Amino acid sequence: MPIYVYEARDAKRACGRCRGGFEVSQSIHDAKLESCPDCGAPVFRVIQAPGLGRSQTDLNYRAKRAGFHSLKRVGRGEYEKMY
């Protein structure tokens, strides 16, 4: 399901959650939220760029670059470090 970002229309009536924006996992067929679930202030959906083109190779490269190690399963309960 897609994740949508909502923000408050009026910062004066907004709570801490909707003032900075919050994410909601909704079906494409669900109606847009009209108000904050916490305080009831009017909210609008923020248009976000989709996260496309993320391959497993890219994720492994970014993890390696960040200093993390990846493990590969070689047997039942046995793993070896890939890098």
N, CA, C and O atoms as CSV, one atom per row, in Angstrom:
chain,resi,resn,atom,element,x,y,z
A,1,MET,N,N,0.829,-1.184,0.000
A,1,MET,CA,C,0.000,0.000,0.000
A,1,MET,C,C,0.873,1.246,0.000
A,1,MET,O,O,1.932,1.268,0.626
A,2,PRO,N,N,0.432,2.273,-0.695
A,2,PRO,CA,C,1.197,3.525,-0.736
A,2,PRO,C,C,1.169,4.244,0.611
A,2,PRO,O,O,0.244,4.086,1.408
A,3,ILE,N,N,2.192,5.023,0.832
A,3,ILE,CA,C,2.274,5.857,2.031
A,3,ILE,C,C,2.068,7.301,1.609
A,3,ILE,O,O,2.791,7.820,0.758
A,4,TYR,N,N,1.079,7.944,2.209
A,4,TYR,CA,C,0.768,9.332,1.893
A,4,TYR,C,C,1.200,10.229,3.040
A,4,TYR,O,O,1.164,9.822,4.202
A,5,VAL,N,N,1.607,11.450,2.716
A,5,VAL,CA,C,2.028,12.433,3.714
A,5,VAL,C,C,0.958,13.518,3.783
A,5,VAL,O,O,0.521,14.041,2.758
A,6,TYR,N,N,0.541,13.849,5.004
A,6,TYR,CA,C,-0.446,14.888,5.234
A,6,TYR,C,C,0.160,15.976,6.110
A,6,TYR,O,O,0.997,15.698,6.969
A,7,GLU,N,N,-0.269,17.225,5.886
A,7,GLU,CA,C,0.146,18.363,6.708
A,7,GLU,C,C,-1.076,19.202,7.044
A,7,GLU,O,O,-2.091,19.151,6.351
A,8,ALA,N,N,-0.964,19.980,8.124
A,8,ALA,CA,C,-2.069,20.836,8.569
A,8,ALA,C,C,-2.241,22.019,7.625
A,8,ALA,O,O,-1.265,22.559,7.104
A,9,ARG,N,N,-3.485,22.411,7.413
A,9,ARG,CA,C,-3.775,23.596,6.601
A,9,ARG,C,C,-3.517,24.870,7.399
A,9,ARG,O,O,-3.028,25.861,6.855
A,10,ASP,N,N,-3.843,24.844,8.674
A,10,ASP,CA,C,-3.701,26.021,9.536
A,10,ASP,C,C,-2.792,25.641,10.703
A,10,ASP,O,O,-3.170,24.834,11.552
A,11,ALA,N,N,-1.594,26.225,10.741
A,11,ALA,CA,C,-0.615,25.874,11.770
A,11,ALA,C,C,-1.072,26.292,13.171
A,11,ALA,O,O,-0.618,25.716,14.159
A,12,LYS,N,N,-1.947,27.267,13.271
A,12,LYS,CA,C,-2.416,27.729,14.581
A,12,LYS,C,C,-3.290,26.689,15.270
A,12,LYS,O,O,-3.242,26.555,16.493
A,13,ARG,N,N,-4.081,25.959,14.510
A,13,ARG,CA,C,-4.995,24.967,15.072
A,13,ARG,C,C,-4.380,23.567,15.108
A,13,ARG,O,O,-5.019,22.625,15.578
A,14,ALA,N,N,-3.165,23.423,14.624
A,14,ALA,CA,C,-2.553,22.101,14.465
A,14,ALA,C,C,-1.894,21.618,15.750
A,14,ALA,O,O,-1.451,22.409,16.583
A,15,CYS,N,N,-1.842,20.301,15.886
A,15,CYS,CA,C,-1.117,19.687,16.998
A,15,CYS,C,C,0.317,19.397,16.537
A,15,CYS,O,O,0.658,19.679,15.388
A,16,GLY,N,N,1.135,18.855,17.388
A,16,GLY,CA,C,2.524,18.546,17.042
A,16,GLY,C,C,2.641,17.523,15.930
A,16,GLY,O,O,3.603,17.548,15.162
A,17,ARG,N,N,1.670,16.623,15.834
A,17,ARG,CA,C,1.718,15.581,14.800
A,17,ARG,C,C,1.475,16.156,13.405
A,17,ARG,O,O,2.252,15.905,12.484
A,18,CYS,N,N,0.413,16.913,13.251
A,18,CYS,CA,C,0.060,17.377,11.905
A,18,CYS,C,C,0.780,18.664,11.509
A,18,CYS,O,O,0.835,18.988,10.322
A,19,ARG,N,N,1.325,19.394,12.453
A,19,ARG,CA,C,2.064,20.621,12.125
A,19,ARG,C,C,3.296,20.300,11.292
A,19,ARG,O,O,3.580,20.984,10.308
A,20,GLY,N,N,4.033,19.255,11.685
A,20,GLY,CA,C,5.243,18.872,10.962
A,20,GLY,C,C,4.984,17.884,9.837
A,20,GLY,O,O,5.895,17.570,9.071
A,21,GLY,N,N,3.771,17.394,9.727
A,21,GLY,CA,C,3.435,16.407,8.710
A,21,GLY,C,C,3.509,15.002,9.273
A,21,GLY,O,O,4.348,14.715,10.127
A,22,PHE,N,N,2.636,14.125,8.798
A,22,PHE,CA,C,2.623,12.746,9.244
A,22,PHE,C,C,2.303,11.836,8.062
A,22,PHE,O,O,1.694,12.261,7.081
A,23,GLU,N,N,2.723,10.578,8.172
A,23,GLU,CA,C,2.534,9.603,7.105
A,23,GLU,C,C,1.410,8.645,7.462
A,23,GLU,O,O,1.238,8.265,8.620
A,24,VAL,N,N,0.643,8.261,6.436
A,24,VAL,CA,C,-0.454,7.317,6.608
A,24,VAL,C,C,-0.375,6.303,5.480
A,24,VAL,O,O,-0.250,6.679,4.315
A,25,SER,N,N,-0.446,5.025,5.814
A,25,SER,CA,C,-0.486,3.964,4.810
A,25,SER,C,C,-1.951,3.735,4.445
A,25,SER,O,O,-2.747,3.306,5.280
A,26,GLN,N,N,-2.300,4.027,3.187
A,26,GLN,CA,C,-3.681,3.922,2.725
A,26,GLN,C,C,-3.715,3.225,1.375
A,26,GLN,O,O,-2.747,3.255,0.615
A,27,SER,N,N,-4.839,2.603,1.097
A,27,SER,CA,C,-5.075,2.050,-0.226
A,27,SER,C,C,-5.324,3.203,-1.196
A,27,SER,O,O,-5.726,4.293,-0.790
A,28,ILE,N,N,-5.086,2.952,-2.458
A,28,ILE,CA,C,-5.356,3.967,-3.482
A,28,ILE,C,C,-6.847,4.290,-3.520
A,28,ILE,O,O,-7.230,5.406,-3.870
A,29,HIS,N,N,-7.683,3.330,-3.164
A,29,HIS,CA,C,-9.133,3.496,-3.231
A,29,HIS,C,C,-9.712,4.180,-1.997
A,29,HIS,O,O,-10.878,4.576,-2.013
A,30,ASP,N,N,-8.928,4.330,-0.925
A,30,ASP,CA,C,-9.410,5.005,0.282
A,30,ASP,C,C,-9.550,6.504,0.027
A,30,ASP,O,O,-8.819,7.080,-0.778
A,31,ALA,N,N,-10.484,7.113,0.714
A,31,ALA,CA,C,-10.680,8.560,0.598
A,31,ALA,C,C,-9.545,9.297,1.307
A,31,ALA,O,O,-8.951,8.780,2.253
A,32,LYS,N,N,-9.252,10.511,0.838
A,32,LYS,CA,C,-8.231,11.340,1.477
A,32,LYS,C,C,-8.695,11.709,2.882
A,32,LYS,O,O,-9.891,11.845,3.138
A,33,LEU,N,N,-7.741,11.869,3.781
A,33,LEU,CA,C,-8.079,12.358,5.118
A,33,LEU,C,C,-8.439,13.830,5.017
A,33,LEU,O,O,-7.790,14.583,4.290
A,34,GLU,N,N,-9.462,14.241,5.734
A,34,GLU,CA,C,-9.875,15.639,5.764
A,34,GLU,C,C,-9.418,16.325,7.046
A,34,GLU,O,O,-9.275,17.547,7.083
A,35,SER,N,N,-9.182,15.521,8.121
A,35,SER,CA,C,-8.791,16.102,9.394
A,35,SER,C,C,-7.766,15.214,10.084
A,35,SER,O,O,-7.676,14.018,9.806
A,36,CYS,N,N,-7.003,15.803,10.976
A,36,CYS,CA,C,-5.981,15.090,11.741
A,36,CYS,C,C,-6.666,14.089,12.677
A,36,CYS,O,O,-7.636,14.444,13.347
A,37,PRO,N,N,-6.179,12.845,12.733
A,37,PRO,CA,C,-6.788,11.871,13.631
A,37,PRO,C,C,-6.641,12.235,15.106
A,37,PRO,O,O,-7.446,11.792,15.926
A,38,ASP,N,N,-5.630,13.033,15.464
A,38,ASP,CA,C,-5.400,13.381,16.862
A,38,ASP,C,C,-6.189,14.610,17.314
A,38,ASP,O,O,-6.882,14.569,18.330
A,39,CYS,N,N,-6.080,15.710,16.550
A,39,CYS,CA,C,-6.678,16.967,17.016
A,39,CYS,C,C,-7.887,17.424,16.202
A,39,CYS,O,O,-8.623,18.304,16.649
A,40,GLY,N,N,-8.108,16.855,15.031
A,40,GLY,CA,C,-9.249,17.233,14.204
A,40,GLY,C,C,-9.024,18.444,13.326
A,40,GLY,O,O,-9.958,18.902,12.669
A,41,ALA,N,N,-7.806,18.982,13.294
A,41,ALA,CA,C,-7.514,20.138,12.442
A,41,ALA,C,C,-7.552,19.714,10.970
A,41,ALA,O,O,-7.198,18.580,10.650
A,42,PRO,N,N,-7.976,20.604,10.076
A,42,PRO,CA,C,-8.012,20.259,8.653
A,42,PRO,C,C,-6.607,20.002,8.102
A,42,PRO,O,O,-5.667,20.736,8.407
A,43,VAL,N,N,-6.478,18.953,7.287
A,43,VAL,CA,C,-5.188,18.583,6.706
A,43,VAL,C,C,-5.332,18.437,5.198
A,43,VAL,O,O,-6.440,18.302,4.679
A,44,PHE,N,N,-4.188,18.464,4.493
A,44,PHE,CA,C,-4.180,18.222,3.054
A,44,PHE,C,C,-3.056,17.244,2.740
A,44,PHE,O,O,-2.076,17.141,3.479
A,45,ARG,N,N,-3.214,16.528,1.633
A,45,ARG,CA,C,-2.222,15.546,1.217
A,45,ARG,C,C,-1.111,16.236,0.439
A,45,ARG,O,O,-1.375,17.001,-0.488
A,46,VAL,N,N,0.134,15.961,0.821
A,46,VAL,CA,C,1.304,16.545,0.181
A,46,VAL,C,C,1.737,15.622,-0.950
A,46,VAL,O,O,1.821,14.407,-0.768
A,47,ILE,N,N,2.009,16.192,-2.108
A,47,ILE,CA,C,2.462,15.391,-3.244
A,47,ILE,C,C,3.936,15.054,-3.046
A,47,ILE,O,O,4.756,15.947,-2.831
A,48,GLN,N,N,4.271,13.775,-3.117
A,48,GLN,CA,C,5.626,13.281,-2.904
A,48,GLN,C,C,6.097,12.541,-4.153
A,48,GLN,O,O,5.290,11.963,-4.881
A,49,ALA,N,N,7.376,12.562,-4.388
A,49,ALA,CA,C,7.953,11.791,-5.489
A,49,ALA,C,C,7.985,10.310,-5.089
A,49,ALA,O,O,8.340,9.996,-3.952
A,50,PRO,N,N,7.629,9.407,-5.984
A,50,PRO,CA,C,7.647,7.987,-5.635
A,50,PRO,C,C,9.076,7.470,-5.495
A,50,PRO,O,O,9.994,7.970,-6.145
A,51,GLY,N,N,9.253,6.482,-4.655
A,51,GLY,CA,C,10.565,5.865,-4.463
A,51,GLY,C,C,10.739,4.685,-5.412
A,51,GLY,O,O,10.549,3.535,-5.015
A,52,LEU,N,N,11.094,4.959,-6.636
A,52,LEU,CA,C,11.251,3.916,-7.645
A,52,LEU,C,C,12.724,3.672,-7.934
A,52,LEU,O,O,13.565,4.525,-7.651
A,53,GLY,N,N,13.033,2.528,-8.486
A,53,GLY,CA,C,14.387,2.243,-8.939
A,53,GLY,C,C,15.323,1.784,-7.846
A,53,GLY,O,O,16.539,1.911,-7.994
A,54,ARG,N,N,14.812,1.264,-6.771
A,54,ARG,CA,C,15.659,0.768,-5.687
A,54,ARG,C,C,15.886,-0.725,-5.892
A,54,ARG,O,O,14.991,-1.532,-5.647
A,55,SER,N,N,17.063,-1.084,-6.333
A,55,SER,CA,C,17.380,-2.485,-6.543
A,55,SER,C,C,18.144,-3.029,-5.341
A,55,SER,O,O,18.675,-2.259,-4.541
A,56,GLN,N,N,18.200,-4.347,-5.213
A,56,GLN,CA,C,18.934,-4.963,-4.112
A,56,GLN,C,C,20.424,-4.632,-4.208
A,56,GLN,O,O,21.082,-4.440,-3.185
A,57,THR,N,N,20.960,-4.564,-5.427
A,57,THR,CA,C,22.364,-4.214,-5.615
A,57,THR,C,C,22.644,-2.818,-5.075
A,57,THR,O,O,23.650,-2.598,-4.401
A,58,ASP,N,N,21.755,-1.878,-5.370
A,58,ASP,CA,C,21.905,-0.516,-4.888
A,58,ASP,C,C,21.853,-0.472,-3.362
A,58,ASP,O,O,22.624,0.258,-2.739
A,59,LEU,N,N,20.950,-1.246,-2.755
A,59,LEU,CA,C,20.847,-1.277,-1.300
A,59,LEU,C,C,22.119,-1.849,-0.682
A,59,LEU,O,O,22.603,-1.330,0.323
A,60,ASN,N,N,22.664,-2.910,-1.270
A,60,ASN,CA,C,23.907,-3.490,-0.763
A,60,ASN,C,C,25.059,-2.500,-0.875
A,60,ASN,O,O,25.871,-2.393,0.044
A,61,TYR,N,N,25.141,-1.780,-1.981
A,61,TYR,CA,C,26.211,-0.808,-2.185
A,61,TYR,C,C,26.124,0.307,-1.148
A,61,TYR,O,O,27.132,0.699,-0.560
A,62,ARG,N,N,24.902,0.819,-0.928
A,62,ARG,CA,C,24.741,1.896,0.040
A,62,ARG,C,C,25.050,1.428,1.458
A,62,ARG,O,O,25.610,2.187,2.249
A,63,ALA,N,N,24.692,0.189,1.791
A,63,ALA,CA,C,24.998,-0.345,3.121
A,63,ALA,C,C,26.508,-0.490,3.297
A,63,ALA,O,O,27.045,-0.166,4.356
A,64,LYS,N,N,27.188,-0.974,2.265
A,64,LYS,CA,C,28.645,-1.132,2.326
A,64,LYS,C,C,29.319,0.222,2.499
A,64,LYS,O,O,30.239,0.369,3.304
A,65,ARG,N,N,28.856,1.205,1.739
A,65,ARG,CA,C,29.419,2.542,1.804
A,65,ARG,C,C,29.209,3.175,3.179
A,65,ARG,O,O,30.020,3.989,3.621
A,66,ALA,N,N,28.121,2.801,3.853
A,66,ALA,CA,C,27.821,3.344,5.175
A,66,ALA,C,C,28.545,2.596,6.290
A,66,ALA,O,O,28.449,2.982,7.455
A,67,GLY,N,N,29.274,1.521,5.942
A,67,GLY,CA,C,30.051,0.801,6.938
A,67,GLY,C,C,29.381,-0.440,7.497
A,67,GLY,O,O,29.900,-1.046,8.434
A,68,PHE,N,N,28.228,-0.837,6.941
A,68,PHE,CA,C,27.541,-2.035,7.396
A,68,PHE,C,C,28.054,-3.253,6.637
A,68,PHE,O,O,28.658,-3.122,5.573
A,69,HIS,N,N,27.809,-4.434,7.191
A,69,HIS,CA,C,28.185,-5.679,6.540
A,69,HIS,C,C,26.930,-6.434,6.136
A,69,HIS,O,O,25.897,-6.343,6.800
A,70,SER,N,N,27.025,-7.168,5.059
A,70,SER,CA,C,25.925,-7.984,4.591
A,70,SER,C,C,26.277,-9.446,4.829
A,70,SER,O,O,27.416,-9.866,4.623
A,71,LEU,N,N,25.282,-10.216,5.266
A,71,LEU,CA,C,25.503,-11.634,5.512
A,71,LEU,C,C,24.784,-12.461,4.464
A,71,LEU,O,O,23.680,-12.118,4.040
A,72,LYS,N,N,25.413,-13.556,4.045
A,72,LYS,CA,C,24.828,-14.467,3.075
A,72,LYS,C,C,24.619,-15.799,3.771
A,72,LYS,O,O,25.526,-16.302,4.434
A,73,ARG,N,N,23.437,-16.372,3.627
A,73,ARG,CA,C,23.139,-17.657,4.254
A,73,ARG,C,C,23.810,-18.763,3.460
A,73,ARG,O,O,23.589,-18.882,2.254
A,74,VAL,N,N,24.632,-19.577,4.123
A,74,VAL,CA,C,25.342,-20.671,3.451
A,74,VAL,C,C,24.829,-22.033,3.900
A,74,VAL,O,O,25.112,-23.037,3.246
A,75,GLY,N,N,24.108,-22.089,4.962
A,75,GLY,CA,C,23.555,-23.341,5.454
A,75,GLY,C,C,22.539,-23.054,6.531
A,75,GLY,O,O,22.217,-21.902,6.822
A,76,ARG,N,N,22.041,-24.122,7.115
A,76,ARG,CA,C,21.034,-23.956,8.158
A,76,ARG,C,C,21.684,-23.343,9.399
A,76,ARG,O,O,22.468,-24.000,10.084
A,77,GLY,N,N,21.358,-22.094,9.680
A,77,GLY,CA,C,21.916,-21.395,10.815
A,77,GLY,C,C,23.356,-20.931,10.609
A,77,GLY,O,O,24.008,-20.508,11.564
A,78,GLU,N,N,23.860,-21.004,9.380
A,78,GLU,CA,C,25.229,-20.581,9.091
A,78,GLU,C,C,25.222,-19.437,8.088
A,78,GLU,O,O,24.548,-19.494,7.060
A,79,TYR,N,N,25.981,-18.406,8.406
A,79,TYR,CA,C,26.083,-17.230,7.546
A,79,TYR,C,C,27.542,-16.852,7.374
A,79,TYR,O,O,28.367,-17.093,8.255
A,80,GLU,N,N,27.850,-16.260,6.235
A,80,GLU,CA,C,29.207,-15.731,6.035
A,80,GLU,C,C,29.094,-14.277,5.630
A,80,GLU,O,O,28.141,-13.874,4.964
A,81,LYS,N,N,30.075,-13.500,6.037
A,81,LYS,CA,C,30.104,-12.076,5.747
A,81,LYS,C,C,30.474,-11.882,4.280
A,81,LYS,O,O,31.464,-12.440,3.807
A,82,MET,N,N,29.681,-11.095,3.565
A,82,MET,CA,C,29.941,-10.865,2.140
A,82,MET,C,C,31.003,-9.782,1.948
A,82,MET,O,O,31.799,-9.885,1.015
A,83,TYR,N,N,31.045,-8.782,2.764
A,83,TYR,CA,C,32.022,-7.705,2.669
A,83,TYR,C,C,32.191,-7.065,3.997
A,83,TYR,O,O,32.977,-6.127,4.135
